[in-house]
Amino acid sequence: MKILLLMVGKTSEQWLQEGVAQYFQRLKHYLPFETKILPDVKNAGKRSPHALKQMEGRNILKNIDSSDRLILLDENGKHFSSRDFAGIIEKQMISGVRRLVFVIGGAWGVSEEVFKRADLKVSLSRMTFSHQMVRLIFVEQLYRALTILNNEPYHHD
């Protein structure tokens, strides 16, 4: 199984970029893992949040195949423990999913079309994080899930 992480917009903070890059390297040890940063909408400051979400949503959906399993990271999604999240990853592996796509939307979230296309919505916390911080938190949790599945001593209950 391959994993694709789709993210809207660049991360501006160097320390976040470095942290995310570190986990990207670790993840490649376990499975084919790739990322794609979708460009910010041009003239975003002149557009409404709804218009931004629509434009970003079209760009997200262009990068998703009909056979992909799509998991949306959304503050209103379902909450999981790290072990439960590892179980979700394992279930996708066992079920023969070829590509598992995770989406981190922009600052205003995602369009209704992306929300409807998602096979699962996952919340990382009841707290709200910037879409840039979510990247680091998520890739750490994905790495943690893979270490759990491989019985490695990273995660402690």
C-alpha angles and dihedrals in degrees: 000000000000125000124211122190112201115196131180115228134355125288108245099193114086094209091055091048091052094048093048092046091053092056092043088060092048093050093056088067090068107038144340103296127178137170133207124195111206112212121253115257112265116250089012092161090064095053132081119247089249092053091047092051091049093051094044090046093056089051092049093049092050087064097051124085122213090245094053121108106228123207115185120206102221132160089230094050129109120291121233136179115237090257092049090050089051087053090055091053091047092049090054091050093050094045092061098248107169098200129019112197123199118194128204108187129207130276092287097045126243137310123266089251092059090044091053093045092055115106090201135010116212128191118204093201143345085249120083118243130188112263087246094055090047089065093062095041092048098048089049090052092047090051090048090051092053092049089051091052090050094047092240121157099246098099121061123194 
